[in-house]
Amino acid sequence: PTRKMPPSASAMDFFQLFVPDNVLKSMVMQTNMYAKKFQERFGSDGAWVEVTLAEMKAFLGYVISTSVSHCESVLSIWSGGFYSNRSLALAMSQARFEKILKYFHVVAFRSSQATHGLYKVQPFLDSLQGSFEAAFRPSQTQVLHEPLIDEDPVFVATCTERELRKRKKRKFSLWVRQCSSTGFIVQIYVHLKEGGGPDSLDALKNKPQLHSMVARSLCRSAAGKNYIIFTGPSITSLTLFEEFEKQEIYCCGLLSSRKSDCTGLPPSMLTNPATPPARGQHQIKMKGNMSLICWYNKGHFRFLTNAYSPVQQGVIIKRRSGEVPCPLAVEAFAAHLSYICRYDDKYSRYFISHKPSKTWQQVFWFAISIAVNNAYILYKMSDAYHLKRYSRAQFGERLVRELLGLEDMSPAH
């Protein structure tokens, strides 16, 4: 972390490193402007009163509470059912919450330059990116990947087919650059799946071009810092890695002849030999600093890297078969991948489960979820954690109560 937070810092203090009051005030202003414009067009709404900063915080708090309770609808807080919560329900009436939900906007009007489908949320994403970078210096090793942002598997298993059919498919994909020793998400990149233009997913359908474009965008601020970036098969390509090397960004990626762009790689290394070699055996081909490693362990695995020397040895420890020898690059790749899996298991459970129908709102709530997870990671690295030691769920509950202005500051149970 770049700032030392005091031991007395609250969950709200960590969250506001990313979503400060000036960002919330802008949401208040845009929501009020949108409500005014909406009523000019469709008739006045007698029940509407302009929203205030305190109400905007409470509104965010209610929606963030679905990430801890995993209820599908925010409105169940006011119901008498299983997910109802008397203490939270008293902070604002359901009618008022629904009014704010109806008019809520981050950008009320399209500017003349806005051609982007995400113009309603882009300024918020930009400010979030800036604050992620300002608040944290990531470790040397980082991973580019698509985090698990799909529904809670328990919910999917219990909901009926009709409910599943009603749920629309997401119209965007979300990619991140993530510090692989803490899980802090340094950069996010949202790609719309629809829409015209040369950069749209239709124009780049499943092409490595799209993934290279995503990778370039995520690593824009990484140049010259000697980072080592781990990538999956869809991003790994010789041209991209060589381009990154000129910017002093080094890579280690898994290759797949089906998913990767294999242009410029020796075909002899991409085909499997007729008789499989012994476990742990590997072959190497080099070109400059770049090495292509083909390693065998119950199957052929190919890696492209300019970050590790191919002659340095490592081991992968398997519970049943003991140690399997491998080049250091393979060991490093496996270690970072398992870290990301652990992060997904630990944090993807805490994505906001409120699912609006508008794409920009879905993107907004995903971004807020990432901000809350990042806030918790900073909290765990601060002195405040040694004082209270909240779990991720308790931290989420504290944050909700603080956003709602409920003064109960005793530790959550």
C-alpha positions as CSV (number, residue, x, y, z in Angstrom):
1,P,0.0,0.0,0.0
2,T,1.2,3.5,-0.8
3,R,-0.5,5.1,2.2
4,K,-0.2,4.1,5.9
5,M,-3.7,4.0,7.3
6,P,-4.2,4.6,11.1
7,P,-5.1,1.6,13.3
8,S,-8.4,3.3,13.9
9,A,-9.3,3.3,10.1
10,S,-12.8,1.9,9.4
11,A,-14.0,-0.3,6.6
12,M,-15.5,2.9,5.1
13,D,-12.1,4.6,5.1
14,F,-10.6,1.8,3.0
15,F,-13.5,1.8,0.6
16,Q,-13.3,5.6,0.2
17,L,-9.7,5.3,-1.0
18,F,-11.4,4.1,-4.2
19,V,-14.9,5.7,-4.1
20,P,-14.3,9.1,-2.3
21,D,-17.0,11.6,-1.5
22,N,-16.4,13.7,-4.6
23,V,-17.2,10.7,-6.8
24,L,-20.4,10.0,-4.7
25,K,-21.4,13.8,-5.0
26,S,-21.1,13.5,-8.7
27,M,-23.5,10.5,-8.7
28,V,-25.9,12.6,-6.5
29,M,-25.8,15.4,-9.0
30,Q,-26.2,13.2,-12.1
31,T,-29.0,11.2,-10.5
32,N,-30.9,14.4,-9.7
33,M,-30.3,15.8,-13.2
34,Y,-31.6,12.6,-14.8
35,A,-34.7,12.6,-12.5
36,K,-35.4,16.2,-13.5
37,K,-35.0,15.4,-17.3
38,F,-37.0,12.2,-17.0
39,Q,-39.9,14.1,-15.4
40,E,-39.8,16.9,-17.9
41,R,-40.3,14.2,-20.6
42,F,-42.7,11.8,-18.9
43,G,-44.6,13.9,-16.4
44,S,-43.8,14.9,-12.9
45,D,-43.3,12.5,-10.1
46,G,-44.8,13.9,-6.9
47,A,-43.1,11.3,-4.7
48,W,-39.6,12.3,-5.9
49,V,-37.4,14.4,-3.7
50,E,-33.8,15.2,-4.7
51,V,-31.3,12.6,-3.4
52,T,-28.7,13.7,-0.9
53,L,-25.1,12.4,-0.3
54,A,-26.1,10.5,2.8
55,E,-28.9,8.8,0.9
56,M,-26.5,7.9,-2.0
57,K,-24.2,6.2,0.5
58,A,-27.1,4.3,2.0
59,F,-28.3,3.3,-1.5
60,L,-24.8,1.9,-2.2
61,G,-24.8,0.2,1.2
62,Y,-28.1,-1.6,0.5
63,V,-26.9,-3.0,-2.9
64,I,-23.4,-3.9,-1.4
65,S,-25.3,-5.9,1.3
66,T,-26.3,-8.4,-1.3
67,S,-22.7,-9.4,-1.7
68,V,-22.6,-10.6,2.0
69,S,-26.1,-12.1,2.2
70,H,-26.2,-13.4,-1.4
71,C,-29.8,-12.6,-1.8
72,E,-31.0,-12.2,-5.3
73,S,-33.1,-9.1,-4.8
74,V,-32.1,-6.0,-2.7
75,L,-35.8,-5.5,-1.9
76,S,-35.9,-8.7,0.2
77,I,-34.3,-6.6,3.0
78,W,-37.7,-5.0,3.6
79,S,-39.7,-8.3,3.1
80,G,-40.6,-10.5,6.1
81,G,-38.7,-13.4,4.6
82,F,-35.4,-15.1,5.2
83,Y,-33.2,-12.3,3.9
84,S,-35.1,-9.5,5.7
85,N,-33.0,-7.3,7.9
86,R,-34.9,-5.1,10.4
87,S,-31.9,-3.0,11.4
88,L,-31.0,-2.2,7.8
89,A,-34.6,-1.7,6.7
90,L,-35.1,1.2,9.2
91,A,-32.4,3.4,7.6
92,M,-34.5,4.1,4.5
93,S,-38.0,3.1,3.4
94,Q,-38.4,0.6,0.5
95,A,-40.4,3.2,-1.5
96,R,-37.5,5.7,-1.2
97,F,-34.9,3.1,-2.2
98,E,-36.9,2.1,-5.3
99,K,-37.2,5.7,-6.3
100,I,-33.4,6.2,-6.1
101,L,-33.0,2.9,-8.0
102,K,-35.3,4.1,-10.7
103,Y,-33.4,7.3,-11.4
104,F,-29.8,6.3,-10.4
105,H,-27.2,7.5,-12.9
106,V,-23.4,8.0,-13.0
107,V,-23.6,10.0,-16.2
108,A,-27.0,11.4,-17.0
109,F,-26.6,12.5,-20.6
110,R,-24.6,11.4,-23.6
111,S,-22.0,14.0,-24.5
112,S,-21.4,14.8,-28.2
113,Q,-18.1,12.8,-28.2
114,A,-19.5,9.7,-26.6
115,T,-19.5,6.9,-29.1
116,H,-18.6,4.2,-26.5
117,G,-21.4,1.9,-25.3
118,L,-20.2,2.3,-21.8
119,Y,-20.3,6.1,-21.7
120,K,-22.7,6.0,-18.7
121,V,-20.1,4.4,-16.5
122,Q,-16.8,5.2,-18.1
123,P,-15.9,8.3,-16.0
124,F,-16.4,6.1,-12.9
125,L,-14.2,3.3,-14.2
126,D,-11.5,5.8,-15.1
127,S,-11.5,7.3,-11.6
128,L,-11.4,3.8,-10.1
129,Q,-8.4,2.8,-12.3
130,G,-6.6,5.9,-11.1
131,S,-7.3,5.3,-7.4
132,F,-6.3,1.6,-7.7
133,E,-2.9,2.6,-9.1
134,A,-2.4,5.4,-6.6
135,A,-3.2,3.3,-3.6
136,F,-1.1,0.2,-4.3
137,R,2.3,-0.9,-5.7
138,P,1.9,-4.4,-7.0
139,S,4.5,-7.2,-6.8
140,Q,6.7,-8.0,-9.7
141,T,4.6,-10.9,-10.8
142,Q,1.1,-10.3,-12.1
143,V,-1.6,-12.2,-13.9
144,L,-3.9,-11.2,-16.8
145,H,-7.1,-13.2,-16.7
146,E,-10.9,-13.1,-16.6
147,P,-12.1,-13.3,-13.0
148,L,-15.0,-15.5,-12.0
149,I,-17.9,-13.1,-12.0
150,D,-20.7,-15.5,-12.7
151,E,-23.5,-16.2,-10.4
152,D,-23.1,-17.9,-7.1
153,P,-23.1,-21.7,-8.0
154,V,-25.3,-22.5,-5.0
155,F,-28.0,-20.1,-6.4
156,V,-27.7,-21.5,-10.0
157,A,-28.1,-25.0,-8.6
158,T,-31.2,-24.1,-6.7
159,C,-33.0,-21.9,-9.2
160,T,-35.6,-23.3,-11.6
161,E,-35.0,-23.6,-15.3
162,R,-37.5,-20.8,-15.9
163,E,-35.5,-18.4,-13.7
164,L,-32.3,-19.4,-15.5
165,R,-33.9,-18.7,-18.9
166,K,-35.1,-15.3,-17.6
167,R,-31.5,-14.3,-16.7
168,K,-30.0,-12.6,-19.7
169,K,-26.5,-13.5,-20.9
170,R,-23.9,-10.9,-20.0
171,K,-23.2,-8.5,-22.8
172,F,-19.6,-7.8,-21.8
173,S,-16.4,-9.5,-20.7
174,L,-14.3,-8.3,-17.9
175,W,-10.5,-8.7,-17.8
176,V,-8.1,-7.8,-15.0
177,R,-4.4,-7.4,-14.3
178,Q,-3.9,-8.7,-10.8
179,C,-1.0,-8.7,-8.4
180,S,-0.3,-12.4,-7.9
181,S,1.1,-12.2,-4.4
182,T,-1.9,-10.3,-2.8
183,G,-4.7,-10.7,-5.3
184,F,-5.1,-6.9,-5.5
185,I,-6.7,-6.0,-8.9
186,V,-4.5,-3.2,-10.4
187,Q,-6.4,-2.7,-13.6
188,I,-9.8,-3.6,-15.1
189,Y,-10.8,-3.7,-18.7
190,V,-14.4,-4.1,-19.8
191,H,-15.1,-5.2,-23.3
192,L,-18.6,-4.9,-24.8
193,K,-19.6,-8.0,-26.8
194,E,-21.9,-6.1,-29.1
195,G,-21.8,-2.9,-31.1
196,G,-20.1,-1.9,-34.3
197,G,-16.6,-0.6,-34.9
198,P,-13.4,-2.3,-35.7
199,D,-12.8,-3.1,-32.0
200,S,-16.1,-4.7,-31.3
201,L,-16.2,-8.4,-30.4
202,D,-18.2,-9.1,-33.6
203,A,-15.4,-7.8,-35.8
204,L,-12.8,-9.7,-33.7
205,K,-14.8,-12.8,-33.0
206,N,-12.6,-15.2,-31.0
207,K,-9.5,-13.8,-32.7
208,P,-6.2,-13.5,-30.9
209,Q,-6.4,-9.8,-32.0
210,L,-9.0,-9.1,-29.3
211,H,-7.0,-10.7,-26.6
212,S,-3.8,-8.9,-27.6
213,M,-5.8,-5.6,-27.6
214,V,-7.1,-6.4,-24.1
215,A,-3.5,-7.3,-22.9
216,R,-2.1,-4.0,-24.3
217,S,-4.8,-2.0,-22.7
218,L,-4.3,-3.7,-19.3
219,C,-0.5,-3.2,-19.4
220,R,-0.5,0.4,-20.6
221,S,0.8,1.7,-17.3
222,A,3.2,-1.3,-16.7
223,A,5.9,-0.2,-19.2
224,G,9.4,0.2,-17.9
225,K,8.8,-1.5,-14.5
226,N,10.3,-5.0,-15.2
227,Y,7.0,-6.7,-14.3
228,I,6.6,-10.4,-15.1
229,I,3.1,-11.0,-16.5
230,F,1.6,-14.5,-16.6
231,T,-1.0,-15.1,-19.3
232,G,-3.4,-17.9,-20.4
233,P,-3.4,-19.5,-23.9
234,S,-5.7,-17.0,-25.5
235,I,-3.3,-14.1,-24.8
236,T,0.1,-15.9,-25.3
237,S,1.7,-15.0,-28.6
238,L,5.2,-14.4,-29.8
239,T,4.4,-11.0,-31.4
240,L,2.8,-9.7,-28.3
241,F,5.6,-10.9,-26.0
242,E,8.2,-9.4,-28.2
243,E,6.3,-6.1,-28.3
244,F,6.1,-6.2,-24.5
245,E,9.8,-7.0,-24.1
246,K,10.7,-3.7,-25.8
247,Q,8.6,-1.9,-23.1
248,E,10.5,-3.9,-20.4
249,I,7.5,-6.0,-19.6
250,Y,8.4,-9.7,-19.4
251,C,6.0,-12.6,-19.9
252,C,5.4,-16.3,-19.2
253,G,2.4,-17.8,-20.9
254,L,0.8,-21.2,-21.5
255,L,0.5,-22.1,-25.2
256,S,-2.2,-24.0,-26.9
257,S,-2.1,-24.8,-30.6
258,R,-5.9,-24.4,-30.6
259,K,-6.4,-21.1,-28.7
260,S,-3.1,-19.3,-29.1
261,D,-1.7,-17.3,-32.0
262,C,1.2,-19.5,-32.9
263,T,2.6,-17.3,-35.7
264,G,6.4,-17.4,-35.8
265,L,6.8,-20.5,-33.6
266,P,8.6,-23.6,-34.9
267,P,6.0,-26.2,-36.0
268,S,8.2,-29.1,-34.9
269,M,7.7,-28.0,-31.2
270,L,3.9,-27.7,-31.6
271,T,3.3,-31.3,-32.7
272,N,3.4,-34.2,-30.2
273,P,5.9,-37.0,-30.8
274,A,4.6,-40.5,-31.6
275,T,6.0,-42.0,-28.4
276,P,5.4,-39.9,-25.2
277,P,8.6,-39.0,-23.3
278,A,9.1,-39.8,-19.6
279,R,7.3,-37.6,-17.0
280,G,9.3,-34.4,-16.3
281,Q,11.2,-34.5,-19.6
282,H,11.3,-31.3,-21.6
283,Q,12.6,-29.8,-24.9
284,I,13.6,-26.2,-25.4
285,K,14.0,-23.9,-28.5
286,M,15.3,-20.4,-28.1
287,K,15.3,-17.2,-30.1
288,G,17.0,-14.3,-28.4
289,N,15.6,-14.1,-24.9
290,M,12.5,-16.0,-25.8
291,S,12.3,-19.7,-25.1
292,L,9.6,-22.2,-26.1
293,I,9.4,-25.0,-23.6
294,C,7.6,-28.3,-24.2
295,W,7.3,-30.2,-21.0
296,Y,5.6,-33.6,-20.5
297,N,3.6,-34.6,-17.4
298,K,0.7,-37.0,-18.4
299,G,0.3,-34.7,-21.4
300,H,2.3,-32.1,-23.3
301,F,2.4,-28.6,-21.9
302,R,4.0,-25.7,-23.8
303,F,5.2,-22.5,-22.4
304,L,6.5,-19.3,-24.0
305,T,8.7,-17.1,-21.8
306,N,11.3,-14.4,-21.8
307,A,11.2,-14.0,-18.0
308,Y,12.9,-17.2,-16.8
309,S,16.1,-18.9,-18.0
310,P,15.0,-22.2,-19.6
311,V,18.0,-24.0,-18.1
312,Q,17.1,-23.2,-14.5
313,Q,15.4,-26.2,-12.9
314,G,12.3,-26.2,-10.7
315,V,10.0,-28.9,-9.4
316,I,6.3,-29.4,-9.2
317,I,5.3,-31.4,-6.1
318,K,2.4,-33.8,-6.6
319,R,0.8,-35.3,-3.5
320,R,0.8,-38.8,-5.0
321,S,3.8,-39.1,-7.2
322,G,6.2,-36.9,-5.3
323,E,8.4,-34.4,-7.2
324,V,8.2,-34.0,-10.9
325,P,11.2,-32.1,-12.4
326,C,10.4,-29.1,-14.7
327,P,12.0,-25.9,-15.9
328,L,11.7,-23.0,-13.4
329,A,9.2,-21.2,-15.7
330,V,6.8,-24.1,-15.4
331,E,7.0,-24.1,-11.6
332,A,6.5,-20.3,-11.5
333,F,3.5,-20.5,-13.8
334,A,1.8,-23.2,-11.8
335,A,2.4,-21.3,-8.5
336,H,0.8,-18.1,-9.8
337,L,-2.1,-19.9,-11.3
338,S,-2.9,-21.7,-8.1
339,Y,-2.8,-18.3,-6.3
340,I,-5.4,-16.9,-8.7
341,C,-7.6,-19.9,-8.1
342,R,-7.4,-19.3,-4.4
343,Y,-8.3,-15.7,-4.9
344,D,-11.3,-16.7,-7.0
345,D,-12.5,-19.1,-4.3
346,K,-12.0,-16.6,-1.6
347,Y,-13.3,-13.4,-3.1
348,S,-15.6,-14.2,-6.1
349,R,-18.2,-15.3,-3.5
350,Y,-18.4,-11.6,-2.5
351,F,-19.5,-10.1,-5.8
352,I,-22.7,-8.1,-5.5
353,S,-25.6,-10.4,-6.4
354,H,-28.1,-7.7,-7.4
355,K,-28.4,-8.1,-11.2
356,P,-29.9,-5.1,-13.0
357,S,-31.0,-5.5,-16.6
358,K,-29.0,-2.6,-18.0
359,T,-25.4,-3.5,-19.0
360,W,-23.8,-0.2,-17.7
361,Q,-25.3,-0.9,-14.3
362,Q,-24.0,-4.5,-14.3
363,V,-20.6,-3.2,-15.1
364,F,-20.9,-0.5,-12.3
365,W,-21.8,-3.1,-9.6
366,F,-19.0,-5.4,-10.7
367,A,-16.6,-2.5,-10.5
368,I,-17.9,-1.7,-7.0
369,S,-17.5,-5.3,-6.0
370,I,-13.8,-5.2,-7.1
371,A,-13.3,-2.0,-5.1
372,V,-14.7,-3.6,-1.9
373,N,-12.4,-6.6,-2.4
374,N,-9.4,-4.4,-3.0
375,A,-10.4,-2.3,0.1
376,Y,-10.4,-5.5,2.2
377,I,-6.9,-6.5,0.8
378,L,-5.5,-3.1,1.9
379,Y,-7.2,-3.5,5.2
380,K,-5.6,-6.9,5.8
381,M,-2.2,-5.3,5.1
382,S,-2.7,-2.4,7.5
383,D,-2.4,-1.8,11.3
384,A,-6.2,-1.7,11.6
385,Y,-6.3,-5.4,10.9
386,H,-4.2,-6.3,13.9
387,L,-6.7,-4.4,16.0
388,K,-9.9,-5.9,14.9
389,R,-9.2,-8.9,12.5
390,Y,-12.5,-8.8,10.5
391,S,-13.1,-11.6,8.1
392,R,-14.1,-10.7,4.5
393,A,-17.8,-11.2,5.4
394,Q,-17.5,-9.1,8.6
395,F,-15.7,-6.4,6.7
396,G,-18.6,-6.3,4.2
397,E,-21.1,-6.1,7.0
398,R,-19.2,-3.2,8.7
399,L,-19.0,-1.3,5.4
400,V,-22.8,-1.7,4.8
401,R,-23.6,-0.4,8.3
402,E,-21.1,2.5,8.0
403,L,-22.6,3.5,4.6
404,L,-26.1,3.4,6.1
405,G,-24.9,5.6,8.9
406,L,-25.8,3.1,11.6
407,E,-23.7,4.3,14.5
408,D,-23.3,0.8,16.0
409,M,-19.5,0.7,15.8
410,S,-19.0,-2.5,17.9
411,P,-17.4,-5.4,16.0
412,A,-19.8,-7.4,13.8
413,H,-20.7,-10.8,15.0
